[in-house]
Amino acid sequence: MPHIYRLHCRQRLALDLDQAWTFFRDPHNLAAITPGYLGFSIVAPVPAEIRTGLLIEYRVAVLAGLRVRWLTEIKAVEPPHRFIDEQRFGPYALWLHEHRFTAVEGGVECEDLVHYALPLGWLGRLVHALYVRGQLAAIFAYRAQVLARRFGSCCRLTADEGGAALGAHDL
């Protein structure tokens, strides 16, 4: 059984719940909050609003110059509070990403909870420790900076990534 890791980020943005939902429900906005060095691109037409069952195919660089295909399925949508996407094909053995939006005083709290696992057993755990953990932390930090500049915020990211392995029962 692969080790399952958890990444948890929170950020408060200075916009209301409906404005946040309008931005995050559109898959085209993902490119704007993804670091350029990842070479992110959606490769098949998608609508401007997610829905349960929607498949989104894109390409992204996992290592310098190595671009891979990633297919994501939107598993659940509960406007304007949350949606879940799950990798169907891509670099991870598991990628389950829940996006939550909660109205708070002065804005909205955006929360990302990702459970992920790498393939290749002990080699995957080594690659996680040496590279993937830091790469994911950098990607989500970049995302927080872009969102703060775009919408204004009192931004905080939790230090909850840590890379600790979780048992499957913890999902």
FENJO-V934273 format. One record per helix or strand of 2 or more residues. SS is the DSSP state (~ for helix, > for strand). FROM is the first residue (numbers start at 1). TO is the last residue. If there is no record, write none. Layout:
{{SS,FROM,TO} {SS,FROM,TO}}
//
This chain:
{{>,4,13} {~,17,24} {~,27,33} {~,36,38} {>,41,42} {>,55,63} {>,66,78} {>,82,89} {>,92,104} {>,107,118} {~,121,151} {>,153,154} {~,168,170}}
//
